[in-house]
């Protein structure tokens, strides 16, 4: 089979011929039709990810067709179109993953290949309204957004709609947070450093947004959203961290919840403690999610007929070029690989 191998850190990935893996007990062999790229893959290549063990076939997200099953697996899975949950061996505590937790695609071989073997508990029927390319866009970034928004920040999906702010719109997880919140009935606002991305976010259902490159963007945002208590946010989803995080404290409503899953702009600084405790704010760190959360996310996607935003679809042979594009941060939506067909 054709596969994308990262042999060493700081080196380009290589298209190789590799043996087709064999499904063991309680495993299935999936012929991949599509996969998608995450910052995780780029960070591994750049030596910026913890616990790097190479060589490895990268790729955490994939969708395809089950072509073989191992011992103990219901043969009815053969021929089924599936999407793969890349968050494996979470463990018994839903609040935090256990010592055996791992993400598909390093150290084990991942989805940038024509075939992959995974445990049966990590395959789910592909939502019928999605193509393989669309289904492959959701797993890692979608699960990250779902847990941050629904579990950690506890977005209310009934009663009075809550006001949500999603920062840095354009990447996969931020866009999924926007789409999930809009589908749940929330009033959603966004920030971006790109006017084009703000316009695109409105087309997806955002009420409005501001450019965080403006020096007084926080006041501009709260003025646009109504001013006074009405202008503040019940839920804030962030993936940047950095010095700008203190502005999120300012725009959070009393009793608000802030969930973050990234630190692309560096360490969080300049938070004034009384602003947090007098507002009774809750601040949550979050990453990935449980098996139950993945299943709940897929059910929500199917029920609400959510379709992901795809930035560009590449052939597998162009993986290195796709990774370079992601590193520039100019994409809006997921970068996907078409593998089958």
C-alpha positions in Angstrom: 0.0 0.0 0.0 1.0 3.6 -0.4 1.6 5.5 2.8 3.2 8.7 4.1 6.1 8.2 6.4 7.9 10.7 8.6 11.3 9.1 9.2 12.9 11.8 11.2 12.0 15.2 12.8 12.7 18.3 10.7 12.6 16.3 7.5 10.0 16.2 4.7 7.6 13.3 4.7 8.0 10.5 2.2 5.6 8.5 0.0 6.5 4.9 0.6 5.3 1.4 -0.3 4.4 -0.5 2.9 2.8 -3.8 3.7 -1.0 -3.9 4.2 -1.6 -4.4 7.9 -3.5 -7.4 9.2 -6.5 -7.1 11.6 -5.9 -8.9 14.9 -8.5 -9.9 17.5 -11.1 -7.2 18.1 -9.7 -5.2 15.2 -10.8 -4.2 11.7 -8.9 -3.3 8.6 -10.2 -0.1 7.0 -9.5 0.8 3.4 -9.2 4.6 3.7 -11.0 6.8 1.3 -10.0 10.1 2.9 -7.9 11.5 5.7 -7.4 15.0 7.0 -4.5 17.0 8.3 -4.1 18.4 11.8 -1.6 20.8 13.4 -0.5 17.7 15.4 1.1 16.3 12.3 2.9 19.5 11.5 4.1 19.8 15.1 5.5 16.2 15.1 7.4 17.0 12.0 8.8 20.2 13.6 9.8 18.4 16.8 7.3 20.4 18.8 5.1 17.5 20.1 5.7 15.6 23.3 6.8 11.9 23.2 7.8 11.8 19.5 8.7 8.3 18.4 9.7 7.9 14.7 9.5 6.6 12.1 5.8 6.6 11.9 3.0 6.9 9.4 1.2 10.1 10.4 -2.5 10.9 10.3 -5.1 10.9 13.0 -8.3 11.5 11.0 -9.7 9.0 8.5 -12.9 7.6 6.9 -13.2 4.6 4.7 -14.6 1.1 4.2 -14.1 -2.0 6.4 -12.5 -4.7 4.2 -11.6 -7.3 6.9 -12.3 -8.1 10.5 -10.2 -9.9 13.1 -11.2 -12.6 15.5 -14.2 -11.8 17.7 -15.5 -9.0 15.4 -19.0 -9.2 13.9 -18.6 -9.9 10.2 -21.5 -7.5 9.5 -18.8 -4.7 9.7 -17.4 -5.9 6.4 -18.3 -3.4 3.7 -19.5 -0.7 6.1 -18.5 2.9 5.6 -17.0 4.2 8.8 -15.2 7.1 10.4 -12.5 6.5 12.9 -12.2 7.9 16.5 -8.5 8.8 16.9 -8.7 9.2 20.7 -7.8 5.7 21.9 -7.7 4.0 25.4 -9.1 7.1 27.3 -9.7 5.0 30.4 -12.4 4.9 33.0 -12.3 8.5 34.3 -14.3 10.8 32.0 -12.6 13.8 33.6 -9.1 12.9 32.5 -7.5 10.3 30.2 -5.5 7.5 31.7 -1.9 6.4 31.3 -2.6 4.2 28.2 -4.3 7.1 26.2 -2.9 7.6 22.8 -3.8 9.4 19.6 -3.8 7.6 16.3 -0.8 8.4 14.0 2.4 8.3 16.1 3.6 6.3 17.8 1.3 3.8 16.1 0.8 4.1 12.3 -2.0 6.4 11.3 -4.3 7.3 8.4 -2.0 8.8 5.8 -2.1 5.5 4.1 -4.3 3.3 1.9 -5.1 1.0 4.9 -5.1 1.2 8.7 -6.0 -1.3 11.5 -7.9 0.0 14.5 -9.9 -1.5 17.3 -13.6 -2.2 16.7 -14.6 0.2 19.5 -13.0 3.1 17.5 -15.1 2.8 14.3 -18.5 4.4 13.8 -20.9 4.4 10.9 -20.2 7.3 8.6 -23.1 9.9 8.8 -25.0 9.3 5.5 -25.2 12.9 4.6 -21.4 13.3 4.5 -18.9 12.3 1.8 -15.8 10.4 2.9 -13.8 13.6 2.5 -16.3 15.5 4.7 -16.4 12.7 7.3 -12.6 12.5 7.6 -12.5 16.2 8.5 -14.3 15.8 11.9 -12.5 13.3 14.2 -9.6 15.1 16.0 -10.6 18.7 15.7 -14.3 18.0 16.0 -13.8 16.0 19.2 -11.6 18.7 20.7 -14.2 21.4 19.9 -17.1 19.2 21.2 -15.5 18.5 24.5 -14.4 22.1 25.1 -17.8 23.5 24.1 -20.3 20.9 25.3 -18.6 19.1 28.2 -16.1 21.5 29.7 -17.8 24.8 29.1 -21.3 23.2 29.3 -23.1 25.1 26.6 -26.8 25.3 27.4 -28.7 23.7 24.5 -32.2 24.5 25.8 -33.8 27.5 27.4 -32.5 31.0 26.7 -29.8 31.0 24.0 -26.3 31.6 25.4 -23.8 34.1 23.9 -20.6 32.4 22.7 -17.3 33.8 21.5 -14.9 31.6 19.4 -11.5 33.1 18.9 -9.1 32.7 16.0 -11.7 31.5 13.5 -10.4 29.6 10.5 -8.8 26.5 11.9 -10.6 23.2 12.1 -11.4 23.1 15.8 -12.5 26.8 16.0 -14.8 26.3 13.0 -16.3 23.2 14.5 -17.0 25.1 17.8 -18.7 27.7 15.7 -20.8 25.2 13.8 -21.8 23.2 16.9 -22.7 26.3 18.8 -24.8 27.7 16.0 -26.6 24.3 15.5 -27.3 24.3 19.3 -29.1 27.6 19.0 -26.4 29.9 20.5 -25.7 33.4 19.4 -22.1 33.1 18.2 -19.4 35.8 17.7 -15.9 35.3 16.5 -12.5 37.0 16.3 -9.9 36.7 13.5 -6.9 38.5 12.2 -8.4 38.3 8.7 -11.3 40.3 7.5 -12.0 37.6 4.8 -12.3 35.0 7.6 -14.7 37.1 9.5 -17.0 37.4 6.5 -16.8 33.6 5.9 -17.7 33.0 9.5 -20.8 35.1 9.2 -21.8 32.9 6.2 -21.6 29.9 8.6 -24.0 31.5 11.0 -21.9 33.8 13.2 -23.7 36.9 14.2 -20.6 39.0 13.9 -17.0 39.4 14.8 -14.0 41.6 15.2 -10.4 41.7 14.1 -8.1 40.9 17.1 -5.3 43.0 15.4 -7.2 46.1 16.4 -5.7 47.4 19.7 -9.1 47.9 21.4 -10.9 44.9 19.9 -12.4 43.8 23.2 -14.3 47.1 23.7 -15.3 47.1 20.0 -16.7 43.6 20.4 -18.7 44.3 23.6 -20.1 47.4 22.0 -21.2 45.5 18.9 -22.8 42.8 20.9 -25.1 45.2 22.9 -22.9 46.9 25.5 -23.4 46.6 29.3 -24.2 43.2 30.7 -25.8 42.1 27.4 -22.6 42.6 25.6 -20.6 39.9 27.4 -20.2 36.2 26.7 -21.5 33.2 28.6 -19.1 30.8 26.9 -15.7 31.6 25.3 -13.7 29.0 23.3 -10.0 29.8 22.7 -7.1 28.1 21.1 -4.5 30.8 21.3 -3.7 31.6 25.0 -1.0 34.2 25.1 -1.2 37.8 26.4 -4.6 38.2 24.6 -6.2 35.8 27.0 -6.6 38.5 29.6 -9.0 40.3 27.2 -11.2 37.2 27.3 -11.5 37.7 31.1 -12.7 41.2 30.3 -15.4 40.2 27.8 -16.7 37.2 29.8 -20.1 37.5 31.5 -20.4 37.1 35.2 -20.5 33.4 35.9 -19.1 32.8 32.4 -17.0 29.8 31.3 -13.8 29.9 29.3 -12.5 26.7 27.7 -9.2 26.6 25.8 -7.3 23.8 24.0 -4.3 25.6 22.5 -1.4 28.0 23.1 -0.4 29.2 19.7 0.5 32.7 20.9 2.4 31.6 24.0 1.9 31.6 27.7 -1.1 33.2 29.3 0.0 36.4 31.1 -1.4 39.6 32.7 -4.5 38.0 34.2 -5.8 40.1 37.2 -7.1 37.6 39.8 -9.9 39.8 41.1 -11.4 40.0 37.6 -11.7 36.2 37.7 -13.0 35.7 41.2 -15.4 38.7 41.4 -17.0 37.5 38.2 -17.1 33.9 39.4 -15.5 32.7 36.2 -14.7 29.1 35.4 -11.7 28.5 33.2 -11.2 25.0 31.8 -8.3 23.4 30.0 -9.4 20.7 27.5 -8.1 18.3 24.9 -9.5 15.5 22.8 -12.4 13.5 24.4 -13.9 10.2 25.5 -15.4 7.5 23.4 -18.9 8.6 24.6 -18.2 12.2 23.6 -17.1 11.1 20.1 -20.3 9.1 19.7 -22.4 12.0 21.0 -20.6 14.4 18.5 -21.4 12.1 15.5 -25.0 11.8 16.6 -25.3 15.6 16.8 -23.7 16.0 13.4 -26.1 13.6 11.9 -29.1 15.1 13.6 -28.3 18.7 12.7 -26.9 17.7 9.2 -23.7 19.6 9.9 -21.2 19.7 7.0 -17.6 20.7 7.7 -15.8 23.5 5.8 -13.1 22.0 3.6 -10.3 24.4 2.6 -8.6 22.2 0.0 -8.4 18.5 -1.0 -5.0 17.1 -1.9 -3.8 13.8 -3.2 -1.8 11.8 -0.7 1.4 12.3 -2.7 1.1 16.1 -2.0 1.2 15.7 1.8 4.3 17.7 2.3 2.9 20.6 0.3 -0.3 20.4 2.4 1.7 20.5 5.6 3.5 23.6 4.5 0.2 25.2 3.7 -1.1 24.5 7.2 2.1 25.9 8.7 1.3 29.3 7.1 -2.1 29.4 8.9 -3.9 30.8 5.9 -6.4 28.0 5.5 -10.1 28.4 6.3 -11.4 24.9 7.2 -9.9 21.5 7.0 -7.2 20.3 4.7 -8.1 16.9 3.4 -6.5 14.1 1.5 -8.4 12.0 -1.0 -7.0 8.5 -0.9 -9.4 6.0 -2.4 -10.9 6.1 -5.9 
